[in-house]
Each structure stands twice: as structure tokens, then as C-alpha cells.
Amino acid sequence: MTFSDGTTLDASAVVANLDIWYAGRKNEGINPVGLFPKTYDRAEAIDATIVKVFFKAPTPRVHPDARLPWLHPHLAEEHRATRRPAG
């Protein structure tokens, strides 16, 4: 899978998106995803293609909806630095 600019969606991008989906960035106008498990603790990129996800309690089903917006890490950083909407 790639972003629209051709950059590969790698494990570090997945970790960043899981963190945003869980906690949002309210000071930047990005709300958490309401249906994302509240038991999410953190995620770690094991390598470029593997993500290990940790939960605070047993969580029977975690399936991020592919329709959720996947934020390109560079756009996320640019948005954070400029506080302008990405895109």
C-alpha cells in the first residue's frame, strides 16, 4: 500500500496512525476515532513491515477500518509544524 505521493505505508506510519486514531491531536483539531478500542496502550514498529500492538486489557477484535484516513507521516509533521490543515 502506498500514499498518494507513492511513499510506502510502512510500520512507522501505521504506528503514528494508530496513536492518532486512539488519542487524536485535539490541539490541532484532530479528534480520536470513536470506535477505536479504548484498551489500546501503544504500538511499536518491529521492522518496516511488522507492527506489534499492545492493549491494557484483552481486546477480542481489532480491525482498523481501511476507510479511515491514513495520514502520511510527513504531512502530519508539516501540519504539526505549521498548524495548517494538511492536504
C-alpha positions as CSV (number, residue, x, y, z in Angstrom):
1,M,0.0,0.0,0.0
2,T,1.3,3.5,-0.8
3,F,0.3,7.1,-0.1
4,S,-0.9,9.2,-3.0
5,D,2.7,10.5,-3.4
6,G,4.0,7.0,-3.9
7,T,5.6,6.7,-0.5
8,T,5.2,3.3,1.1
9,L,2.8,2.9,4.0
10,D,5.4,1.4,6.4
11,A,5.2,0.2,10.0
12,S,6.2,3.6,11.4
13,A,3.3,5.3,9.6
14,V,0.9,2.6,10.9
15,V,2.1,3.2,14.5
16,A,1.7,7.0,14.1
17,N,-1.8,6.5,12.7
18,L,-2.9,4.1,15.5
19,D,-1.7,6.7,18.0
20,I,-3.7,9.4,16.3
21,W,-6.8,7.2,16.0
22,Y,-6.6,6.5,19.7
23,A,-5.8,9.8,21.2
24,G,-6.3,12.3,18.4
25,R,-4.5,15.6,18.5
26,K,-7.2,17.9,19.9
27,N,-4.9,21.0,20.0
28,E,-4.6,20.5,16.2
29,G,-8.3,19.8,15.6
30,I,-7.8,16.0,15.1
31,N,-10.3,14.0,17.2
32,P,-9.8,10.4,18.3
33,V,-11.7,7.8,16.3
34,G,-14.7,6.9,18.4
35,L,-14.9,3.2,17.6
36,F,-11.1,2.6,18.1
37,P,-10.6,0.3,21.2
38,K,-10.3,2.2,24.5
39,T,-8.0,-0.6,25.6
40,Y,-5.2,0.5,23.2
41,D,-1.9,1.1,25.0
42,R,0.8,1.6,22.3
43,A,2.2,0.2,19.2
44,E,5.8,-0.5,18.1
45,A,7.3,-0.8,14.7
46,I,9.3,-4.1,14.8
47,D,10.7,-3.5,11.3
48,A,9.4,-1.8,8.1
49,T,6.5,-4.3,7.7
50,I,5.6,-5.5,11.2
51,V,3.8,-3.6,13.9
52,K,3.3,-5.0,17.4
53,V,0.2,-3.6,19.2
54,F,-0.2,-3.6,23.0
55,F,-3.5,-3.3,24.9
56,K,-4.3,-2.5,28.5
57,A,-6.8,-5.4,28.7
58,P,-7.9,-8.3,26.5
59,T,-9.4,-6.9,23.3
60,P,-11.2,-9.5,21.3
61,R,-11.4,-7.7,17.9
62,V,-9.3,-5.0,16.5
63,H,-9.8,-4.3,12.8
64,P,-8.9,-0.7,11.7
65,D,-11.3,0.2,9.0
66,A,-9.4,0.7,5.8
67,R,-11.7,3.7,5.1
68,L,-10.2,5.6,8.0
69,P,-7.9,8.3,6.8
70,W,-4.3,7.2,6.8
71,L,-2.1,10.3,7.5
72,H,1.2,10.5,5.7
73,P,3.9,11.0,8.4
74,H,5.4,13.9,6.5
75,L,2.0,15.6,6.2
76,A,1.4,15.0,9.9
77,E,4.7,16.7,10.8
78,E,4.1,19.5,8.4
79,H,0.6,20.0,9.9
80,R,2.0,20.0,13.4
81,A,4.7,22.5,12.5
82,T,2.5,24.9,10.6
83,R,-0.9,24.2,12.3
84,R,-2.5,24.4,8.9
85,P,-4.7,21.7,7.5
86,A,-2.8,19.1,5.6
87,G,-3.8,18.5,2.0
